[in-house]
Amino acid sequence: MRTNIDINDTVLNEITSFKPSVSKKEIVNNALQEYLMHIKRTELLNLIDNGIEWEGDLKQWRT
């Protein structure tokens, strides 16, 4: 989806100082992906806090 957004130039410049070859589009897409992962982790922690427990064999899962 194409959209116009106002991006904080200070933050964008700081990011590009660490990764100069990364495009603005890639920076925004990576930030959105990281934010989505954060939301999903938060939701998972909320499920655990509400008493839903994981059942399984951790040793088998790790192999």
C-alpha positions in Angstrom: 0.0 0.0 0.0 1.3 3.4 -0.9 0.9 6.2 1.6 2.5 9.5 2.6 3.8 9.9 6.2 5.8 12.5 8.1 8.9 10.7 9.5 11.0 12.1 12.3 14.2 13.2 10.4 16.4 13.0 13.5 15.5 9.4 14.1 15.7 8.5 10.5 19.2 10.1 10.2 20.3 8.2 13.3 19.2 4.9 11.8 20.9 5.6 8.5 24.1 6.4 10.3 24.2 2.8 11.6 22.9 1.3 8.4 23.7 3.7 5.5 22.7 1.2 2.7 19.1 0.8 4.1 16.4 2.7 2.2 13.6 4.7 4.0 11.1 2.2 2.8 13.1 -0.7 4.3 13.5 1.2 7.6 9.7 1.8 7.8 8.8 -1.8 6.9 11.3 -3.2 9.4 9.9 -0.9 12.1 6.4 -2.0 11.3 7.4 -5.7 11.5 9.2 -5.1 14.8 6.1 -3.3 16.2 3.9 -6.2 15.1 6.2 -8.7 16.8 6.1 -6.6 19.9 2.2 -6.6 19.9 2.2 -10.4 19.4 4.6 -11.0 22.3 2.6 -8.7 24.5 -0.6 -10.6 23.6 1.1 -13.9 24.4 2.3 -12.6 27.7 -1.3 -11.5 28.5 -2.5 -15.0 27.7 0.0 -16.5 30.1 -0.9 -13.9 32.8 -4.5 -14.9 32.4 -3.8 -18.5 33.4 -3.4 -20.2 30.0 -0.5 -22.6 30.3 1.6 -24.2 27.7 1.7 -28.0 27.7 4.4 -29.9 25.8 7.8 -31.5 25.9 10.3 -28.7 25.8 13.3 -31.1 25.3 11.6 -32.6 22.2 10.6 -29.2 20.9 14.3 -28.0 21.1 15.7 -30.9 19.1 
